[in-house]
Amino acid sequence: MTADLAFDCRGHKPDIRAPFVGSLIEQGLARADPHNLGLAVNPDGQLLGARDMPMPGLYALGPLCQGSLWEMTAVPEIVRQVDLAVASLVRGVGAVGTDGFGLTG
């Protein structure tokens, strides 16, 4: 087939091998989702570590979550996820420490 122009309509697939994201995976602070479309997360975007444990204070938003949460590329879905992440962080501040990460200083 020959063409003058082609469009890639497969959607956005984050590069989980990028240095920052890759380092989270190497340290066990995150893991790829089962479909290798992004990172494994809870519904609020909280990262799941190497042993499927939620990582306090670590969240991913938007397309990085599409393998776990599916439709995560449009603004309404991302805004909803941000709302859930903020609510989770606010709950964590009261339950964990003064900063939500277990630190009190």
C-alpha positions in Angstrom: 0.0 0.0 0.0 1.3 3.5 -0.8 0.0 6.7 0.8 1.0 10.3 1.0 -0.2 10.5 4.6 -0.9 8.1 7.4 -2.3 8.6 10.9 -1.4 6.5 14.0 -4.7 6.0 15.8 -3.6 3.3 18.2 -3.8 5.7 21.2 -1.1 6.8 23.6 1.0 4.1 25.2 3.4 5.4 27.9 7.0 4.3 27.9 7.4 2.4 31.2 11.1 2.0 30.3 11.6 5.8 30.6 14.3 6.6 33.2 12.0 7.8 36.0 9.3 5.2 35.6 11.8 2.5 35.0 13.6 3.4 38.2 10.3 3.1 40.2 9.9 -0.4 38.8 13.5 -1.4 39.5 13.1 -0.3 43.1 9.9 -2.3 43.5 7.9 0.9 44.1 5.8 0.2 41.0 5.1 -2.5 38.5 3.8 -2.8 35.0 0.1 -3.6 34.7 -0.8 -7.1 33.4 -1.2 -5.7 29.8 2.1 -3.7 29.8 0.1 -0.6 28.9 1.3 1.4 31.9 1.6 1.0 35.6 -0.5 -1.1 38.0 -2.6 1.2 40.1 -5.6 1.2 42.5 -8.8 3.1 41.2 -7.5 6.3 42.8 -4.1 6.0 40.9 -2.1 4.8 43.9 0.8 2.7 42.6 1.0 -1.0 43.3 4.5 -2.2 44.1 6.2 -5.3 43.1 4.3 -7.4 45.7 0.9 -5.8 44.8 1.1 -3.6 47.9 -0.2 0.0 47.6 2.7 2.5 47.8 1.8 5.3 50.2 2.2 8.7 48.7 2.9 7.4 45.1 0.3 8.0 42.5 0.1 7.9 38.7 -2.4 9.9 36.7 -3.8 9.7 33.2 -2.5 7.4 30.4 0.1 5.7 32.8 -2.9 4.1 34.4 -4.7 2.9 31.2 -3.8 -0.8 31.6 -5.4 -0.8 35.1 -8.2 1.7 34.6 -8.7 1.5 30.8 -10.2 4.8 29.5 -7.7 7.3 30.9 -6.9 9.6 28.1 -9.9 12.1 28.1 -10.1 15.0 30.4 -13.3 13.9 32.3 -11.7 10.6 33.3 -8.4 12.2 34.3 -10.2 14.8 36.4 -12.2 12.1 38.2 -9.0 10.2 38.9 -7.4 13.4 40.3 -10.4 13.8 42.6 -10.0 10.3 43.9 -6.2 10.7 44.3 -6.7 14.0 46.3 -9.3 12.4 48.5 -7.0 9.5 49.2 -4.1 11.8 50.0 -6.3 13.9 52.3 -7.4 10.7 54.2 -3.7 9.7 54.4 -2.7 13.0 56.0 -4.9 12.3 59.0 -4.1 8.6 59.2 -0.4 8.4 58.5 1.3 11.6 59.7 1.2 15.4 59.2 2.4 15.2 55.6 0.6 12.0 54.4 3.9 10.1 53.9 4.6 9.0 57.4 6.9 11.9 58.1 6.1 14.3 60.9 8.9 16.9 60.5 
